Amino acid sequence: METPDYTNHSHESASEKAEDSHIRVRKGQSYEEYLLQKKQFLQEGPIVSELETFMENPIVIANLCSVDSITRAQTIHGLERRYYLGYFDDCLNNCNELISRLELKSTDKQERKQHEKLLKQLTDIQQKCLNKLSRTLTIDEESKI
């Protein structure tokens, strides 16, 4: 059996038949693009997503309507992670700050919908934190009696 040659890079598009009998066509990559990508990989290494990076990186305290979608998703995920790890005070403070800065500057229907979605996500996390903190306070008060 012949071993595959991994050094031979095809610069043409490749097609393969998927399970559902649709033919998928993959766009080819020029040799220059390949070299650029390889150089970037050798300099920076692989992109690794670790769950701890959401706790190490500070949450961006800004108007979430005006930041890009990746930053917005990372911020929401960071808040959820703080909640599930039990950092309720930190999570609540960040939620309050983000809600106070959340402002809609456009009248576009899509942006208004995005604003409402963000506000709902933040208030849901805020309520969960408040519920946990109030439950923790009542348990502490009962244990003192």
N, CA, C and O atoms as CSV, one atom per row, in Angstrom:
chain,resi,resn,atom,element,x,y,z
A,1,MET,N,N,0.835,-1.182,0.000
A,1,MET,CA,C,0.000,0.000,0.000
A,1,MET,C,C,0.877,1.241,0.000
A,1,MET,O,O,1.874,1.309,0.719
A,2,GLU,N,N,0.507,2.198,-0.792
A,2,GLU,CA,C,1.298,3.411,-0.940
A,2,GLU,C,C,0.956,4.417,0.155
A,2,GLU,O,O,-0.218,4.679,0.415
A,3,THR,N,N,1.975,4.977,0.793
A,3,THR,CA,C,1.728,5.971,1.840
A,3,THR,C,C,1.437,7.319,1.193
A,3,THR,O,O,2.010,7.649,0.154
A,4,PRO,N,N,0.558,8.088,1.798
A,4,PRO,CA,C,0.226,9.390,1.209
A,4,PRO,C,C,1.386,10.362,1.330
A,4,PRO,O,O,2.139,10.336,2.303
A,5,ASP,N,N,1.519,11.212,0.336
A,5,ASP,CA,C,2.562,12.229,0.325
A,5,ASP,C,C,1.979,13.526,0.875
A,5,ASP,O,O,1.206,14.204,0.199
A,6,TYR,N,N,2.353,13.862,2.099
A,6,TYR,CA,C,1.806,15.046,2.747
A,6,TYR,C,C,2.499,16.332,2.307
A,6,TYR,O,O,2.009,17.423,2.600
A,7,THR,N,N,3.624,16.225,1.614
A,7,THR,CA,C,4.319,17.426,1.162
A,7,THR,C,C,3.766,17.947,-0.154
A,7,THR,O,O,4.019,19.095,-0.519
A,8,ASN,N,N,3.015,17.121,-0.870
A,8,ASN,CA,C,2.431,17.536,-2.131
A,8,ASN,C,C,1.099,18.215,-1.854
A,8,ASN,O,O,0.132,17.559,-1.464
A,9,HIS,N,N,1.047,19.511,-2.052
A,9,HIS,CA,C,-0.170,20.269,-1.771
A,9,HIS,C,C,-0.884,20.575,-3.071
A,9,HIS,O,O,-0.293,21.119,-4.004
A,10,SER,N,N,-2.124,20.232,-3.126
A,10,SER,CA,C,-2.929,20.495,-4.303
A,10,SER,C,C,-3.371,21.949,-4.298
A,10,SER,O,O,-3.794,22.477,-3.270
A,11,HIS,N,N,-3.271,22.586,-5.446
A,11,HIS,CA,C,-3.679,23.977,-5.557
A,11,HIS,C,C,-4.976,24.107,-6.338
A,11,HIS,O,O,-5.404,25.214,-6.666
A,12,GLU,N,N,-5.575,23.016,-6.624
A,12,GLU,CA,C,-6.833,23.026,-7.340
A,12,GLU,C,C,-7.945,22.682,-6.373
A,12,GLU,O,O,-7.702,22.204,-5.265
A,13,SER,N,N,-9.162,22.932,-6.806
A,13,SER,CA,C,-10.284,22.603,-5.932
A,13,SER,C,C,-10.496,21.099,-5.910
A,13,SER,O,O,-10.291,20.413,-6.911
A,14,ALA,N,N,-10.902,20.607,-4.773
A,14,ALA,CA,C,-11.144,19.180,-4.605
A,14,ALA,C,C,-12.626,18.969,-4.370
A,14,ALA,O,O,-13.274,19.751,-3.675
A,15,SER,N,N,-13.153,17.914,-4.949
A,15,SER,CA,C,-14.567,17.625,-4.719
A,15,SER,C,C,-14.689,16.238,-4.125
A,15,SER,O,O,-13.893,15.347,-4.422
A,16,GLU,N,N,-15.671,16.071,-3.303
A,16,GLU,CA,C,-15.927,14.774,-2.700
A,16,GLU,C,C,-17.420,14.612,-2.529
A,16,GLU,O,O,-18.160,15.589,-2.414
A,17,LYS,N,N,-17.844,13.388,-2.513
A,17,LYS,CA,C,-19.265,13.116,-2.390
A,17,LYS,C,C,-19.585,12.906,-0.917
A,17,LYS,O,O,-19.002,12.039,-0.266
A,18,ALA,N,N,-20.495,13.687,-0.403
A,18,ALA,CA,C,-20.880,13.593,0.999
A,18,ALA,C,C,-21.866,12.455,1.184
A,18,ALA,O,O,-22.331,11.852,0.216
A,19,GLU,N,N,-22.178,12.168,2.445
A,19,GLU,CA,C,-23.085,11.068,2.765
A,19,GLU,C,C,-24.466,11.264,2.171
A,19,GLU,O,O,-25.114,10.298,1.766
A,20,ASP,N,N,-24.922,12.508,2.116
A,20,ASP,CA,C,-26.269,12.748,1.613
A,20,ASP,C,C,-26.283,12.954,0.099
A,20,ASP,O,O,-27.216,13.554,-0.435
A,21,SER,N,N,-25.273,12.468,-0.583
A,21,SER,CA,C,-25.125,12.427,-2.042
A,21,SER,C,C,-25.043,13.802,-2.694
A,21,SER,O,O,-25.269,13.921,-3.898
A,22,HIS,N,N,-24.727,14.841,-1.930
A,22,HIS,CA,C,-24.451,16.150,-2.510
A,22,HIS,C,C,-22.952,16.254,-2.721
A,22,HIS,O,O,-22.163,15.799,-1.893
A,23,ILE,N,N,-22.577,16.841,-3.810
A,23,ILE,CA,C,-21.154,16.997,-4.087
A,23,ILE,C,C,-20.692,18.317,-3.487
A,23,ILE,O,O,-21.217,19.384,-3.806
A,24,ARG,N,N,-19.699,18.221,-2.613
A,24,ARG,CA,C,-19.132,19.416,-1.996
A,24,ARG,C,C,-17.851,19.770,-2.736
A,24,ARG,O,O,-17.038,18.896,-3.036
A,25,VAL,N,N,-17.678,21.026,-3.024
A,25,VAL,CA,C,-16.477,21.482,-3.706
A,25,VAL,C,C,-15.691,22.352,-2.742
A,25,VAL,O,O,-16.208,23.325,-2.195
A,26,ARG,N,N,-14.444,21.988,-2.548
A,26,ARG,CA,C,-13.583,22.741,-1.651
A,26,ARG,C,C,-12.702,23.668,-2.470
A,26,ARG,O,O,-12.076,23.255,-3.446
A,27,LYS,N,N,-12.664,24.904,-2.063
A,27,LYS,CA,C,-11.874,25.898,-2.775
A,27,LYS,C,C,-10.392,25.588,-2.606
A,27,LYS,O,O,-9.936,25.244,-1.516
A,28,GLY,N,N,-9.664,25.712,-3.678
A,28,GLY,CA,C,-8.228,25.475,-3.627
A,28,GLY,C,C,-7.500,26.595,-2.919
A,28,GLY,O,O,-8.043,27.684,-2.741
A,29,GLN,N,N,-6.274,26.329,-2.518
A,29,GLN,CA,C,-5.473,27.320,-1.807
A,29,GLN,C,C,-4.207,27.550,-2.609
A,29,GLN,O,O,-3.523,26.598,-2.985
A,30,SER,N,N,-3.892,28.804,-2.872
A,30,SER,CA,C,-2.676,29.090,-3.629
A,30,SER,C,C,-1.456,28.787,-2.761
A,30,SER,O,O,-1.542,28.711,-1.536
A,31,TYR,N,N,-0.331,28.617,-3.428
A,31,TYR,CA,C,0.892,28.292,-2.707
A,31,TYR,C,C,1.301,29.442,-1.787
A,31,TYR,O,O,1.825,29.208,-0.698
A,32,GLU,N,N,1.062,30.682,-2.218
A,32,GLU,CA,C,1.392,31.850,-1.393
A,32,GLU,C,C,0.533,31.883,-0.130
A,32,GLU,O,O,1.029,32.183,0.956
A,33,GLU,N,N,-0.760,31.573,-0.278
A,33,GLU,CA,C,-1.649,31.518,0.890
A,33,GLU,C,C,-1.202,30.426,1.853
A,33,GLU,O,O,-1.226,30.606,3.071
A,34,TYR,N,N,-0.794,29.293,1.291
A,34,TYR,CA,C,-0.323,28.189,2.125
A,34,TYR,C,C,0.923,28.605,2.905
A,34,TYR,O,O,1.018,28.350,4.106
A,35,LEU,N,N,1.877,29.243,2.226
A,35,LEU,CA,C,3.107,29.671,2.900
A,35,LEU,C,C,2.816,30.710,3.980
A,35,LEU,O,O,3.425,30.680,5.049
A,36,LEU,N,N,1.892,31.625,3.708
A,36,LEU,CA,C,1.516,32.631,4.697
A,36,LEU,C,C,0.888,31.978,5.925
A,36,LEU,O,O,1.207,32.329,7.061
A,37,GLN,N,N,-0.003,31.029,5.682
A,37,GLN,CA,C,-0.655,30.322,6.788
A,37,GLN,C,C,0.362,29.496,7.581
A,37,GLN,O,O,0.309,29.459,8.810
A,38,LYS,N,N,1.281,28.839,6.881
A,38,LYS,CA,C,2.307,28.029,7.541
A,38,LYS,C,C,3.233,28.918,8.381
A,38,LYS,O,O,3.593,28.559,9.502
A,39,LYS,N,N,3.617,30.082,7.831
A,39,LYS,CA,C,4.484,31.012,8.561
A,39,LYS,C,C,3.792,31.503,9.834
A,39,LYS,O,O,4.409,31.578,10.897
A,40,GLN,N,N,2.503,31.835,9.714
A,40,GLN,CA,C,1.742,32.294,10.877
A,40,GLN,C,C,1.666,31.196,11.934
A,40,GLN,O,O,1.810,31.471,13.125
A,41,PHE,N,N,1.441,29.954,11.507
A,41,PHE,CA,C,1.365,28.840,12.449
A,41,PHE,C,C,2.700,28.636,13.157
A,41,PHE,O,O,2.731,28.420,14.369
A,42,LEU,N,N,3.803,28.703,12.411
A,42,LEU,CA,C,5.118,28.484,13.018
A,42,LEU,C,C,5.489,29.610,13.981
A,42,LEU,O,O,6.189,29.368,14.964
A,43,GLN,N,N,5.035,30.834,13.717
A,43,GLN,CA,C,5.334,31.954,14.603
A,43,GLN,C,C,4.459,31.952,15.851
A,43,GLN,O,O,4.952,32.142,16.963
A,44,GLU,N,N,3.146,31.734,15.661
A,44,GLU,CA,C,2.200,31.885,16.766
A,44,GLU,C,C,1.790,30.572,17.406
A,44,GLU,O,O,1.302,30.563,18.536
A,45,GLY,N,N,1.976,29.474,16.709
A,45,GLY,CA,C,1.530,28.189,17.231
A,45,GLY,C,C,0.053,27.975,16.963
A,45,GLY,O,O,-0.611,28.829,16.377
A,46,PRO,N,N,-0.452,26.844,17.392
A,46,PRO,CA,C,-1.865,26.548,17.138
A,46,PRO,C,C,-2.780,27.416,17.995
A,46,PRO,O,O,-2.400,27.867,19.076
A,47,ILE,N,N,-3.976,27.637,17.499
A,47,ILE,CA,C,-4.975,28.379,18.263
A,47,ILE,C,C,-5.627,27.396,19.218
A,47,ILE,O,O,-6.211,26.399,18.794
A,48,VAL,N,N,-5.526,27.679,20.501
A,48,VAL,CA,C,-6.063,26.783,21.513
A,48,VAL,C,C,-7.129,27.521,22.303
A,48,VAL,O,O,-6.887,28.608,22.828
A,49,SER,N,N,-8.301,26.930,22.382
A,49,SER,CA,C,-9.367,27.506,23.201
A,49,SER,C,C,-9.408,26.752,24.515
A,49,SER,O,O,-9.667,25.550,24.548
A,50,GLU,N,N,-9.155,27.454,25.574
A,50,GLU,CA,C,-9.210,26.852,26.896
A,50,GLU,C,C,-10.303,27.537,27.695
A,50,GLU,O,O,-10.526,28.739,27.551
A,51,LEU,N,N,-10.975,26.784,28.526
A,51,LEU,CA,C,-12.045,27.364,29.320
A,51,LEU,C,C,-11.513,28.379,30.318
A,51,LEU,O,O,-12.220,29.317,30.684
A,52,GLU,N,N,-10.271,28.202,30.761
A,52,GLU,CA,C,-9.715,29.100,31.762
A,52,GLU,C,C,-9.456,30.492,31.200
A,52,GLU,O,O,-9.401,31.459,31.960
A,53,THR,N,N,-9.295,30.614,29.877
A,53,THR,CA,C,-8.997,31.929,29.319
A,53,THR,C,C,-10.144,32.896,29.538
A,53,THR,O,O,-9.926,34.106,29.584
A,54,PHE,N,N,-11.366,32.388,29.674
A,54,PHE,CA,C,-12.495,33.277,29.911
A,54,PHE,C,C,-12.458,33.847,31.322
A,54,PHE,O,O,-13.026,34.910,31.569
A,55,MET,N,N,-11.799,33.159,32.251
A,55,MET,CA,C,-11.680,33.694,33.600
A,55,MET,C,C,-10.452,34.592,33.718
A,55,MET,O,O,-10.450,35.538,34.506
A,56,GLU,N,N,-9.413,34.304,32.944
A,56,GLU,CA,C,-8.199,35.105,33.027
A,56,GLU,C,C,-8.389,36.462,32.353
A,56,GLU,O,O,-7.938,37.486,32.866
A,57,ASN,N,N,-9.059,36.462,31.204
A,57,ASN,CA,C,-9.270,37.711,30.483
A,57,ASN,C,C,-10.362,38.520,31.165
A,57,ASN,O,O,-11.423,37.987,31.491
A,58,PRO,N,N,-10.106,39.792,31.378
A,58,PRO,CA,C,-11.154,40.607,31.999
A,58,PRO,C,C,-12.332,40.774,31.047
A,58,PRO,O,O,-12.166,40.784,29.828
A,59,ILE,N,N,-13.509,40.905,31.616
A,59,ILE,CA,C,-14.702,41.113,30.803
A,59,ILE,C,C,-14.679,42.544,30.287
A,59,ILE,O,O,-14.416,43.487,31.033
A,60,VAL,N,N,-14.956,42.685,29.009
A,60,VAL,CA,C,-14.954,44.004,28.388
A,60,VAL,C,C,-16.163,44.784,28.891
A,60,VAL,O,O,-17.308,44.434,28.603
A,61,ILE,N,N,-15.892,45.839,29.641
A,61,ILE,CA,C,-16.971,46.684,30.147
A,61,ILE,C,C,-17.163,47.814,29.138
A,61,ILE,O,O,-16.485,48.841,29.185
A,62,ALA,N,N,-18.098,47.593,28.234
A,62,ALA,CA,C,-18.389,48.570,27.188
A,62,ALA,C,C,-19.828,48.379,26.749
A,62,ALA,O,O,-20.530,47.498,27.245
A,63,ASN,N,N,-20.253,49.198,25.830
A,63,ASN,CA,C,-21.575,49.032,25.249
A,63,ASN,C,C,-21.519,47.805,24.341
A,63,ASN,O,O,-20.904,47.854,23.276
A,64,LEU,N,N,-22.145,46.722,24.744
A,64,LEU,CA,C,-22.063,45.479,23.984
A,64,LEU,C,C,-22.744,45.576,22.629
A,64,LEU,O,O,-22.503,44.738,21.760
A,65,CYS,N,N,-23.576,46.564,22.432
A,65,CYS,CA,C,-24.206,46.754,21.117
A,65,CYS,C,C,-23.191,47.235,20.084
A,65,CYS,O,O,-23.386,47.035,18.885
A,66,SER,N,N,-22.118,47.862,20.537
A,66,SER,CA,C,-21.162,48.450,19.602
A,66,SER,C,C,-19.884,47.627,19.430
A,66,SER,O,O,-19.009,48.028,18.662
A,67,VAL,N,N,-19.749,46.496,20.116
A,67,VAL,CA,C,-18.553,45.667,19.948
A,67,VAL,C,C,-18.849,44.549,18.959
A,67,VAL,O,O,-20.006,44.288,18.631
A,68,ASP,N,N,-17.791,43.889,18.487
A,68,ASP,CA,C,-17.992,42.815,17.519
A,68,ASP,C,C,-18.605,41.584,18.184
A,68,ASP,O,O,-18.620,41.469,19.410
A,69,SER,N,N,-19.101,40.686,17.374
A,69,SER,CA,C,-19.859,39.539,17.892
A,69,SER,C,C,-18.993,38.585,18.706
A,69,SER,O,O,-19.490,37.951,19.637
A,70,ILE,N,N,-17.721,38.469,18.376
A,70,ILE,CA,C,-16.838,37.560,19.120
A,70,ILE,C,C,-16.627,38.084,20.534
A,70,ILE,O,O,-16.721,37.323,21.497
A,71,THR,N,N,-16.347,39.365,20.666
A,71,THR,CA,C,-16.168,39.969,21.989
A,71,THR,C,C,-17.448,39.869,22.799
A,71,THR,O,O,-17.414,39.597,23.999
A,72,ARG,N,N,-18.576,40.091,22.138
A,72,ARG,CA,C,-19.875,40.006,22.809
A,72,ARG,C,C,-20.109,38.590,23.333
A,72,ARG,O,O,-20.525,38.414,24.478
A,73,ALA,N,N,-19.844,37.579,22.499
A,73,ALA,CA,C,-20.039,36.184,22.910
A,73,ALA,C,C,-19.078,35.803,24.031
A,73,ALA,O,O,-19.467,35.104,24.966
A,74,GLN,N,N,-17.829,36.253,23.948
A,74,GLN,CA,C,-16.858,35.954,25.001
A,74,GLN,C,C,-17.266,36.603,26.320
A,74,GLN,O,O,-17.078,36.016,27.386
A,75,THR,N,N,-17.816,37.794,26.252
A,75,THR,CA,C,-18.248,38.489,27.466
A,75,THR,C,C,-19.401,37.751,28.122
A,75,THR,O,O,-19.387,37.531,29.333
A,76,ILE,N,N,-20.399,37.368,27.338
A,76,ILE,CA,C,-21.542,36.629,27.883
A,76,ILE,C,C,-21.076,35.292,28.447
A,76,ILE,O,O,-21.514,34.876,29.519
A,77,HIS,N,N,-20.187,34.622,27.718
A,77,HIS,CA,C,-19.686,33.334,28.198
A,77,HIS,C,C,-18.878,33.508,29.485
A,77,HIS,O,O,-18.962,32.679,30.391
A,78,GLY,N,N,-18.098,34.588,29.560
A,78,GLY,CA,C,-17.329,34.860,30.772
A,78,GLY,C,C,-18.227,35.094,31.976
A,78,GLY,O,O,-17.924,34.642,33.080
A,79,LEU,N,N,-19.335,35.801,31.765
A,79,LEU,CA,C,-20.302,36.021,32.855
A,79,LEU,C,C,-20.927,34.702,33.301
A,79,LEU,O,O,-21.040,34.429,34.496
A,80,GLU,N,N,-21.332,33.886,32.322
A,80,GLU,CA,C,-21.932,32.591,32.661
A,80,GLU,C,C,-20.937,31.712,33.403
A,80,GLU,O,O,-21.301,31.013,34.348
A,81,ARG,N,N,-19.691,31.748,32.977
A,81,ARG,CA,C,-18.654,30.932,33.628
A,81,ARG,C,C,-18.441,31.390,35.073
A,81,ARG,O,O,-18.308,30.560,35.973
A,82,ARG,N,N,-18.409,32.689,35.293
A,82,ARG,CA,C,-18.269,33.201,36.658
A,82,ARG,C,C,-19.445,32.752,37.524
A,82,ARG,O,O,-19.264,32.404,38.690
A,83,TYR,N,N,-20.632,32.760,36.958
A,83,TYR,CA,C,-21.812,32.315,37.704
A,83,TYR,C,C,-21.680,30.837,38.080
A,83,TYR,O,O,-21.885,30.473,39.238
A,84,TYR,N,N,-21.344,29.993,37.121
A,84,TYR,CA,C,-21.287,28.557,37.390
A,84,TYR,C,C,-20.110,28.162,38.273
A,84,TYR,O,O,-20.137,27.102,38.898
A,85,LEU,N,N,-19.080,28.998,38.332
A,85,LEU,CA,C,-17.968,28.721,39.243
A,85,LEU,C,C,-18.203,29.297,40.633
A,85,LEU,O,O,-17.400,29.079,41.540
A,86,GLY,N,N,-19.302,30.032,40.804
A,86,GLY,CA,C,-19.663,30.521,42.129
A,86,GLY,C,C,-19.171,31.910,42.468
A,86,GLY,O,O,-19.232,32.315,43.629
A,87,TYR,N,N,-18.683,32.656,41.481
A,87,TYR,CA,C,-18.244,34.034,41.717
A,87,TYR,C,C,-19.437,34.966,41.493
A,87,TYR,O,O,-19.449,35.752,40.546
A,88,PHE,N,N,-20.437,34.871,42.368
A,88,PHE,CA,C,-21.698,35.579,42.168
A,88,PHE,C,C,-21.544,37.092,42.302
A,88,PHE,O,O,-22.146,37.841,41.532
A,89,ASP,N,N,-20.747,37.555,43.267
A,89,ASP,CA,C,-20.554,39.002,43.449
A,89,ASP,C,C,-19.907,39.633,42.218
A,89,ASP,O,O,-20.364,40.659,41.716
A,90,ASP,N,N,-18.840,39.002,41.744
A,90,ASP,CA,C,-18.129,39.499,40.572
A,90,ASP,C,C,-19.045,39.492,39.349
A,90,ASP,O,O,-19.078,40.454,38.582
A,91,CYS,N,N,-19.776,38.413,39.177
A,91,CYS,CA,C,-20.702,38.276,38.054
A,91,CYS,C,C,-21.789,39.349,38.113
A,91,CYS,O,O,-22.108,39.976,37.103
A,92,LEU,N,N,-22.346,39.551,39.292
A,92,LEU,CA,C,-23.411,40.544,39.461
A,92,LEU,C,C,-22.903,41.961,39.199
A,92,LEU,O,O,-23.580,42.750,38.540
A,93,ASN,N,N,-21.722,42.284,39.709
A,93,ASN,CA,C,-21.149,43.614,39.473
A,93,ASN,C,C,-20.920,43.863,37.982
A,93,ASN,O,O,-21.226,44.939,37.469
A,94,ASN,N,N,-20.375,42.850,37.293
A,94,ASN,CA,C,-20.148,42.990,35.855
A,94,ASN,C,C,-21.462,43.129,35.093
A,94,ASN,O,O,-21.559,43.937,34.170
A,95,CYS,N,N,-22.470,42.349,35.472
A,95,CYS,CA,C,-23.787,42.444,34.819
A,95,CYS,C,C,-24.381,43.833,35.000
A,95,CYS,O,O,-24.874,44.432,34.044
A,96,ASN,N,N,-24.333,44.342,36.219
A,96,ASN,CA,C,-24.877,45.679,36.485
A,96,ASN,C,C,-24.172,46.744,35.654
A,96,ASN,O,O,-24.810,47.637,35.097
A,97,GLU,N,N,-22.860,46.638,35.578
A,97,GLU,CA,C,-22.077,47.610,34.805
A,97,GLU,C,C,-22.408,47.514,33.315
A,97,GLU,O,O,-22.567,48.534,32.645
A,98,LEU,N,N,-22.510,46.286,32.798
A,98,LEU,CA,C,-22.813,46.112,31.375
A,98,LEU,C,C,-24.227,46.579,31.032
A,98,LEU,O,O,-24.449,47.173,29.977
A,99,ILE,N,N,-25.175,46.311,31.918
A,99,ILE,CA,C,-26.551,46.752,31.671
A,99,ILE,C,C,-26.630,48.273,31.666
A,99,ILE,O,O,-27.349,48.859,30.857
A,100,SER,N,N,-25.887,48.913,32.572
A,100,SER,CA,C,-25.923,50.380,32.618
A,100,SER,C,C,-25.293,51.000,31.369
A,100,SER,O,O,-25.670,52.106,30.980
A,101,ARG,N,N,-24.354,50.317,30.740
A,101,ARG,CA,C,-23.697,50.852,29.544
A,101,ARG,C,C,-24.387,50.437,28.247
A,101,ARG,O,O,-24.060,50.951,27.177
A,102,LEU,N,N,-25.322,49.527,28.338
A,102,LEU,CA,C,-26.005,49.025,27.143
A,102,LEU,C,C,-26.950,50.094,26.606
A,102,LEU,O,O,-27.933,50.456,27.253
A,103,GLU,N,N,-26.639,50.587,25.424
A,103,GLU,CA,C,-27.514,51.607,24.841
A,103,GLU,C,C,-27.602,51.393,23.334
A,103,GLU,O,O,-26.623,51.055,22.668
A,104,LEU,N,N,-28.792,51.599,22.833
A,104,LEU,CA,C,-29.067,51.426,21.409
A,104,LEU,C,C,-28.968,52.781,20.725
A,104,LEU,O,O,-29.674,53.721,21.089
A,105,LYS,N,N,-28.086,52.876,19.729
A,105,LYS,CA,C,-27.883,54.151,19.049
A,105,LYS,C,C,-28.547,54.182,17.678
A,105,LYS,O,O,-28.490,55.197,16.984
A,106,SER,N,N,-29.169,53.090,17.289
A,106,SER,CA,C,-29.770,53.008,15.968
A,106,SER,C,C,-31.250,52.666,16.073
A,106,SER,O,O,-31.709,52.141,17.087
A,107,THR,N,N,-31.978,52.965,15.026
A,107,THR,CA,C,-33.397,52.605,14.982
A,107,THR,C,C,-33.630,51.402,14.075
A,107,THR,O,O,-34.774,51.047,13.792
A,108,ASP,N,N,-32.555,50.778,13.622
A,108,ASP,CA,C,-32.658,49.613,12.754
A,108,ASP,C,C,-33.326,48.456,13.496
A,108,ASP,O,O,-33.029,48.205,14.664
A,109,LYS,N,N,-34.218,47.764,12.819
A,109,LYS,CA,C,-34.987,46.686,13.446
A,109,LYS,C,C,-34.075,45.551,13.919
A,109,LYS,O,O,-34.261,45.016,15.012
A,110,GLN,N,N,-33.094,45.187,13.096
A,110,GLN,CA,C,-32.173,44.098,13.443
A,110,GLN,C,C,-31.336,44.464,14.669
A,110,GLN,O,O,-31.134,43.634,15.555
A,111,GLU,N,N,-30.857,45.688,14.719
A,111,GLU,CA,C,-30.048,46.122,15.863
A,111,GLU,C,C,-30.893,46.234,17.130
A,111,GLU,O,O,-30.414,45.942,18.226
A,112,ARG,N,N,-32.143,46.654,16.983
A,112,ARG,CA,C,-33.041,46.720,18.135
A,112,ARG,C,C,-33.304,45.316,18.686
A,112,ARG,O,O,-33.374,45.113,19.898
A,113,LYS,N,N,-33.447,44.360,17.778
A,113,LYS,CA,C,-33.649,42.966,18.183
A,113,LYS,C,C,-32.413,42.440,18.928
A,113,LYS,O,O,-32.536,41.753,19.942
A,114,GLN,N,N,-31.225,42.772,18.413
A,114,GLN,CA,C,-29.968,42.370,19.059
A,114,GLN,C,C,-29.861,43.003,20.451
A,114,GLN,O,O,-29.428,42.348,21.400
A,115,HIS,N,N,-30.250,44.262,20.570
A,115,HIS,CA,C,-30.221,44.968,21.853
A,115,HIS,C,C,-31.135,44.282,22.861
A,115,HIS,O,O,-30.748,44.075,24.011
A,116,GLU,N,N,-32.340,43.930,22.437
A,116,GLU,CA,C,-33.287,43.251,23.328
A,116,GLU,C,C,-32.756,41.888,23.765
A,116,GLU,O,O,-32.921,41.490,24.918
A,117,LYS,N,N,-32.120,41.179,22.838
A,117,LYS,CA,C,-31.547,39.866,23.161
A,117,LYS,C,C,-30.427,40.007,24.196
A,117,LYS,O,O,-30.370,39.245,25.162
A,118,LEU,N,N,-29.545,40.978,23.993
A,118,LEU,CA,C,-28.456,41.214,24.948
A,118,LEU,C,C,-28.989,41.599,26.319
A,118,LEU,O,O,-28.516,41.103,27.341
A,119,LEU,N,N,-29.974,42.483,26.334
A,119,LEU,CA,C,-30.562,42.914,27.599
A,119,LEU,C,C,-31.190,41.732,28.334
A,119,LEU,O,O,-31.062,41.617,29.553
A,120,LYS,N,N,-31.861,40.862,27.601
A,120,LYS,CA,C,-32.473,39.681,28.212
A,120,LYS,C,C,-31.408,38.740,28.773
A,120,LYS,O,O,-31.549,38.239,29.888
A,121,GLN,N,N,-30.335,38.497,27.998
A,121,GLN,CA,C,-29.258,37.628,28.477
A,121,GLN,C,C,-28.633,38.186,29.749
A,121,GLN,O,O,-28.416,37.453,30.714
A,122,LEU,N,N,-28.348,39.471,29.746
A,122,LEU,CA,C,-27.706,40.087,30.912
A,122,LEU,C,C,-28.625,40.092,32.129
A,122,LEU,O,O,-28.175,39.817,33.241
A,123,THR,N,N,-29.898,40.397,31.934
A,123,THR,CA,C,-30.817,40.405,33.080
A,123,THR,C,C,-31.072,38.998,33.601
A,123,THR,O,O,-31.278,38.817,34.802
A,124,ASP,N,N,-31.062,37.990,32.717
A,124,ASP,CA,C,-31.205,36.605,33.182
A,124,ASP,C,C,-30.032,36.205,34.078
A,124,ASP,O,O,-30.225,35.623,35.146
A,125,ILE,N,N,-28.823,36.522,33.632
A,125,ILE,CA,C,-27.636,36.199,34.437
A,125,ILE,C,C,-27.664,36.994,35.740
A,125,ILE,O,O,-27.326,36.466,36.799
A,126,GLN,N,N,-28.063,38.254,35.661
A,126,GLN,CA,C,-28.161,39.109,36.848
A,126,GLN,C,C,-29.147,38.513,37.856
A,126,GLN,O,O,-28.844,38.447,39.047
A,127,GLN,N,N,-30.310,38.083,37.394
A,127,GLN,CA,C,-31.320,37.491,38.281
A,127,GLN,C,C,-30.818,36.199,38.920
A,127,GLN,O,O,-31.054,35.955,40.104
A,128,LYS,N,N,-30.130,35.378,38.141
A,128,LYS,CA,C,-29.583,34.131,38.691
A,128,LYS,C,C,-28.587,34.431,39.807
A,128,LYS,O,O,-28.587,33.771,40.846
A,129,CYS,N,N,-27.741,35.431,39.582
A,129,CYS,CA,C,-26.768,35.811,40.615
A,129,CYS,C,C,-27.474,36.336,41.859
A,129,CYS,O,O,-27.112,35.979,42.980
A,130,LEU,N,N,-28.481,37.181,41.661
A,130,LEU,CA,C,-29.230,37.712,42.806
A,130,LEU,C,C,-29.917,36.595,43.583
A,130,LEU,O,O,-29.919,36.608,44.814
A,131,ASN,N,N,-30.502,35.627,42.873
A,131,ASN,CA,C,-31.151,34.494,43.542
A,131,ASN,C,C,-30.153,33.690,44.365
A,131,ASN,O,O,-30.439,33.313,45.501
A,132,LYS,N,N,-28.983,33.428,43.791
A,132,LYS,CA,C,-27.963,32.658,44.516
A,132,LYS,C,C,-27.460,33.437,45.726
A,132,LYS,O,O,-27.283,32.867,46.803
A,133,LEU,N,N,-27.231,34.730,45.555
A,133,LEU,CA,C,-26.735,35.537,46.670
A,133,LEU,C,C,-27.767,35.651,47.780
A,133,LEU,O,O,-27.412,35.581,48.957
A,134,SER,N,N,-29.034,35.826,47.435
A,134,SER,CA,C,-30.067,35.928,48.475
A,134,SER,C,C,-30.256,34.585,49.168
A,134,SER,O,O,-30.490,34.540,50.376
A,135,ARG,N,N,-30.158,33.494,48.419
A,135,ARG,CA,C,-30.265,32.169,49.016
A,135,ARG,C,C,-29.082,31.904,49.947
A,135,ARG,O,O,-29.244,31.304,51.010
A,136,THR,N,N,-27.907,32.347,49.548
A,136,THR,CA,C,-26.717,32.177,50.380
A,136,THR,C,C,-26.852,32.982,51.663
A,136,THR,O,O,-26.475,32.510,52.735
A,137,LEU,N,N,-27.388,34.197,51.561
A,137,LEU,CA,C,-27.565,35.032,52.748
A,137,LEU,C,C,-28.568,34.417,53.719
A,137,LEU,O,O,-28.342,34.441,54.929
A,138,THR,N,N,-29.663,33.871,53.217
A,138,THR,CA,C,-30.661,33.276,54.115
A,138,THR,C,C,-30.120,32.021,54.774
A,138,THR,O,O,-30.433,31.756,55.935
A,139,ILE,N,N,-29.324,31.248,54.069
A,139,ILE,CA,C,-28.726,30.047,54.667
A,139,ILE,C,C,-27.746,30.447,55.757
A,139,ILE,O,O,-27.700,29.811,56.810
A,140,ASP,N,N,-26.950,31.505,55.517
A,140,ASP,CA,C,-26.002,31.983,56.527
A,140,ASP,C,C,-26.730,32.511,57.758
A,140,ASP,O,O,-26.287,32.286,58.884
A,141,GLU,N,N,-27.837,33.207,57.552
A,141,GLU,CA,C,-28.606,33.735,58.679
A,141,GLU,C,C,-29.229,32.610,59.494
A,141,GLU,O,O,-29.268,32.688,60.722
A,142,GLU,N,N,-29.715,31.566,58.832
A,142,GLU,CA,C,-30.316,30.437,59.541
A,142,GLU,C,C,-29.273,29.662,60.334
A,142,GLU,O,O,-29.564,29.142,61.411
A,143,SER,N,N,-28.052,29.586,59.797
A,143,SER,CA,C,-27.011,28.839,60.504
A,143,SER,C,C,-26.552,29.569,61.767
A,143,SER,O,O,-26.032,28.934,62.685
A,144,LYS,N,N,-26.734,30.892,61.829
A,144,LYS,CA,C,-26.347,31.658,63.014
A,144,LYS,C,C,-27.341,31.474,64.153
A,144,LYS,O,O,-27.001,31.672,65.319
A,145,ILE,N,N,-28.571,31.094,63.812
A,145,ILE,CA,C,-29.613,30.962,64.841
A,145,ILE,C,C,-29.462,29.696,65.615
A,145,ILE,O,O,-30.253,29.426,66.518
